[in-house]
């Protein structure tokens, strides 16, 4: 049975099809959820389970999506964002210096120090990716971890296909720039 057939069976109340859909997509949903927020594993898993619980409750009203993984990832993102918006947080007023610091790019010294602190190539890449704006991080993860095309990325991020391409392109270009900077800096010492 392909995924669309599983979905149709799930809609008609087949619990085995529902379980198979869950098993096919739980890992990707978990990875994506953890990449969206700095939250506990329990929070992300609760959100995944909320999505599947809501799917079961609304199964008779759903249509069969063209891309089930894309549909589930988008539903998970919506659930996480909804819960985070509802969560009450202590809001501290930012003074002008704090606000300006939110938008400043790391300087060359800060980037070099981060690169020197990373002991492996993977750690260096993770540190560089963490310095990207959140939307670029998310676009990279959707493109290179979830292997989504730009149209699907655009739908998940609520932007058009060209904007999705631009997000990925800018992220890759920034990473390349920082990598070249680190190589040039390293080669000047040796």
C-alpha positions in Angstrom: 0.0 0.0 0.0 1.4 3.4 -0.9 1.0 6.4 1.5 -2.1 7.8 -0.3 -3.8 4.4 0.1 -2.7 4.2 3.7 -4.2 7.7 4.3 -7.5 6.7 2.7 -7.6 3.5 4.8 -6.9 5.6 7.9 -9.7 8.0 7.0 -12.1 5.1 6.9 -11.1 4.1 10.4 -8.4 1.6 9.8 -6.2 1.7 13.0 -3.4 -0.3 11.4 -3.1 2.2 8.6 -3.1 5.0 11.2 -0.3 3.3 13.1 1.7 2.7 9.9 1.4 6.4 9.0 2.6 7.3 12.5 5.6 4.9 12.2 6.6 6.2 8.8 6.7 9.8 9.8 7.5 10.0 13.5 11.3 10.3 13.1 11.1 13.1 10.5 8.5 15.0 12.6 10.6 14.6 15.7 13.8 15.9 13.9 11.9 18.8 12.4 10.2 19.7 15.7 13.5 19.7 17.6 15.1 21.9 14.9 12.3 24.5 15.2 12.5 25.2 18.9 15.0 24.9 21.8 12.5 22.8 23.8 12.5 19.6 25.6 12.1 16.3 23.7 8.9 15.7 25.7 7.4 19.0 24.4 8.1 18.1 20.8 6.8 14.5 21.2 3.7 15.9 22.8 3.2 18.2 19.8 3.7 15.2 17.4 1.2 13.2 19.4 -1.3 16.1 19.4 -1.1 16.3 15.6 -1.8 12.6 15.3 -4.6 12.7 17.9 -6.2 15.6 16.0 -5.8 13.8 12.7 -7.7 10.8 14.1 -10.5 13.0 15.5 -10.9 14.9 12.2 -10.1 12.0 9.8 -13.6 12.1 8.2 -13.2 15.8 7.2 -9.7 15.6 5.8 -8.7 15.2 2.1 -5.8 13.1 0.9 -2.7 15.4 0.8 -0.5 15.3 -2.3 2.6 15.0 0.0 1.8 13.5 3.4 5.1 14.2 5.0 4.9 17.8 4.0 1.3 18.0 5.4 2.4 16.5 8.7 5.5 18.7 9.1 3.4 21.8 8.4 0.7 20.6 10.9 3.5 20.0 13.5 5.0 23.5 12.9 1.5 25.1 13.3 0.9 23.1 16.6 4.3 24.1 18.1 3.9 27.8 17.1 0.3 27.8 18.5 1.5 26.4 21.9 4.5 28.8 22.1 2.3 31.8 21.4 -0.1 30.8 24.2 2.7 30.2 26.6 3.0 33.1 29.0 6.6 34.4 29.3 8.2 37.1 31.4 8.8 40.0 29.0 11.7 42.3 29.9 11.9 45.6 28.2 14.8 46.0 26.0 16.8 49.2 26.0 18.2 50.6 22.8 21.6 48.9 23.1 20.0 45.5 23.7 17.7 45.9 20.7 20.6 46.9 18.5 22.6 43.9 19.6 19.8 41.6 18.4 20.4 42.7 14.8 24.2 42.9 14.7 26.2 40.4 12.7 29.0 38.6 14.5 32.3 40.3 13.8 35.3 38.5 12.3 36.9 37.9 15.7 33.8 36.4 17.2 33.4 34.1 14.2 37.1 33.1 14.4 36.9 32.3 18.1 33.8 30.2 17.5 35.6 28.2 14.7 38.7 27.7 16.9 36.6 26.4 19.7 35.0 23.8 17.6 37.0 20.6 17.6 35.5 18.9 14.5 34.2 19.9 11.2 30.7 18.9 12.1 30.8 21.0 15.3 32.1 24.0 13.3 29.3 23.6 10.8 26.7 23.3 13.5 28.0 26.4 15.2 28.0 28.4 12.0 24.5 27.3 11.2 23.4 28.3 14.7 24.6 31.9 13.8 22.2 32.1 10.9 18.9 33.8 11.2 16.2 31.3 12.3 14.3 31.4 9.0 17.5 30.5 7.1 18.3 27.7 9.6 14.8 26.3 9.1 15.0 26.5 5.3 18.4 24.7 5.3 17.0 21.9 7.5 14.0 21.5 5.3 16.1 21.4 2.1 19.1 19.3 3.3 17.7 17.2 6.2 14.1 16.6 5.1 15.0 16.7 1.3 12.1 18.9 0.5 11.9 20.8 -2.8 11.6 24.6 -2.9 7.9 24.6 -3.5 7.4 22.4 -0.4 9.7 24.6 1.7 7.8 27.6 0.6 4.5 26.1 1.7 5.9 25.1 5.1 7.4 28.6 5.6 4.4 30.4 4.1 6.5 32.0 1.4 6.6 31.7 -2.4 9.0 29.3 -4.1 11.4 32.1 -5.1 11.6 33.3 -1.5 12.3 29.7 -0.3 15.2 29.5 -2.9 16.5 32.9 -1.7 16.5 31.8 2.0 18.5 28.6 1.2 20.8 30.5 -1.2 21.6 33.3 1.3 22.2 30.8 4.1 24.6 28.7 1.9 26.4 31.9 0.8 26.8 33.1 4.3 28.2 29.7 5.4 30.6 29.7 2.5 31.8 33.2 3.4 32.4 32.3 7.0 34.2 29.1 5.9 36.5 31.0 3.5 37.2 33.5 6.2 38.2 30.8 8.6 40.5 29.1 6.0 42.2 32.5 5.2 42.6 33.2 8.8 44.1 29.7 9.5 46.5 29.9 6.5 47.9 33.3 7.6 49.2 31.7 10.8 50.9 28.7 9.1 
